[in-house]
Amino acid sequence: MSAVPLQAYVILSAVLFSIGVAGVLLRRTALILFMSIELMLNAVNLAFVTFARMHGNLSGQLIVFFVLVVAAVEVVVGLALIVGIFRSRETVDIDAVDALRG
Amino acid sequence: MNAVPWIVGFPLASSVLLGLVGARLGERTVGAIASLSVLAAFAAGLVGWSGVSATESGAIRAVLFEWITVADLRVAAALQLDRLSALLVLVVTGVGFLIHVYSTEYMRGEDGYARYFTYLNLFTASMLLLVLGANVLVMFVGWELVGLCSYLLIGFWFERPAAAAAGRKAFVVNRIGDAAFLLGICLLFVTLGTLDFAEISRALGDHPQQAVLATLPAIALLLFVGATGKSAQLPLHVWLPDAMEGPTPVSALIHAATMVTAGVYMIARLWPLFAAAPGVLTGVVAVVGAATALFAATVAIGQNDLKRVLAWSTISQLGYMFMALGVGAATSGLFHLTTHAFFKALLFLAAGSVMHAMHGVIDLRRLGGLRHAMPVTFAGFAIGAIALSGVPPFAGFWSKDEILHAAYASGQVPLWIVGTITAGVTAFYITRAALLTFTGTPADRKAHPHEAGPAMKIAMILLAVLSAAGGLIGAKFLGAPFEHYLELMFHAEAHAEAANHAAGGLSEGALIAISIVVAVLGIAFAWSLFNRRRNVTLGGLAALAARQWGLEDLYRAAIVRPLEALAIALAGRFDPGVIDGAANGIGAAFVGAGARVRAWQSGYVRRYAAGVLVSAILVLGYWLLR
């Protein structure tokens, strides 16, 4: 039934992760940056599930649930931060926020 | 109730009290508290003294607390009153009380009246601690404290540069001796394993090992160097004449009667140790003492400052005491210490009275004819001078004669000759000082000298009585009670005494006759020179002697100047360049490094993220490739 080989899932996971990294590093809008992080998290989730299947071990699937919970929490905190930044600075450009410059 | 801690406690408490609130009290109150505290210490000393005679061991100990307990080193803060320390306690508190009383009048109206008595009481307490210490370390604490008080009191008028410099000089020179003393203490502990006086004498009386005996001379030598510093013996005598910058009662108490005799006391206290190193006693202590006695006496001849005459005289008399110790006659040395405390304190107090009357003039060339204006002072000075010269039956005669006799009896005739010559010189210079001060016509007609007030008079009169009659406590025809009193402490002398009878030579009567004749000759010679003619300029040899035979100049050229030059060079270049440079350079290096590193903290989130990514790749790569 499964015509798709497992390697393809791993490669897809790597590609999604890389797109996420590129998004974090290259985009300046806070919301896009945020979405890229989500992409990275889900790429990792995909990798976990794939490897769980590969080794016949349920630990990988279990961890995915943890990641989902953490991601939800992170979204709450992260969005609150973005709203806060927007309120104080009237912008969501992440490079405009450099108060910690040494 | 043990009286011993109170002896130190009274003056100490008074010092603390006056130091805290003295400035708010009136002069009368301050003087009364200070004097009475010393009188109370004297009374406590008497109580303790009577207790000492009653005890079997002849010593009362008071352990205040365990002080140091480290491995084998066990030192208690303990005091010990025995016949020897009781003698010193009575001298220190007795003479000290009179000088306190004298000071209440002498210092009247001075700025820092309370400060003066704070220091003076602190000195008394420290000196008593030195005397009463039951081990070498407690003695050393007292030893350092009296040095501190000496420094404070020499520099009492610190706004005068000369006084400040004199205080500094005294402190620095004493430091040399103290360092040797401390080394001696360390070596003593390493060798014998104890610092307690009683245990030291027990250890040495109990047939010590050969190795211990071999180390004793080194210990004795180091301790003696300490004694030369405190007691102003060659070659560390230079600080005492300068110490005359302090108030005159201070000179009387610290630099004549008590502190400077600490070296003599230390050797007497550690007598078992020194007796076990006879080479050091006869070869070093006696020789240094005799040399100092003659050297200082010759320097005293040409001094034009009355107080400096007395200062050199003190150095010379201390030399006698060391000579006595050196020839094994410790009791004679201590006897001279006692009588010297009486008559030298008297001479200083009389000199202070002259200074007081003449508004600070102390130069012999500007004094004269004070005999009529100040009869009590004149009588006091005359009695002190005669006692110093060694004319019977005044105090100095008995003790000095005993020392000369002991020197002769020990078989060291050169020492006896030096001592006898010194006696003649002593009589000469003190007669000169007395004549120039009190006879002839006043050099300054505008001055209106006045006799001292009651407090100063009483102190001088009582000391004059002691100077006149005090020698009888050791007089042979009365059975030499002083010698018997200390007999138990110094067994070694019996041997010296035995040797002397075998030696033969001049009889004791002849020796006494010689010393009296020499003293009278000295007085007569000075009388013939200075009674009528006022301006006898001292030529040639005497002028050279007055300049300390060039010794002070030598010190200045060989030690002081190079050290000063070194200090200036170090302060000018080395300190700002190397020391400050190192400190500032290290600081500047970190500031510079920080300025570079701070550029990394850009504040841009994306750059931090990139940093995290690169680091993660590096770590991953490392784990994969290794």
Interface residues (C-beta under 8 A of the other chain):
Chain A: V21 V24 L25 R28 L33 I94 D95 V97 D98 A99 L100 R101 G102
Chain B: V597 R598 A599 W600 Q601 S602 G603 Y604 V605 R606 A609 A610 L613
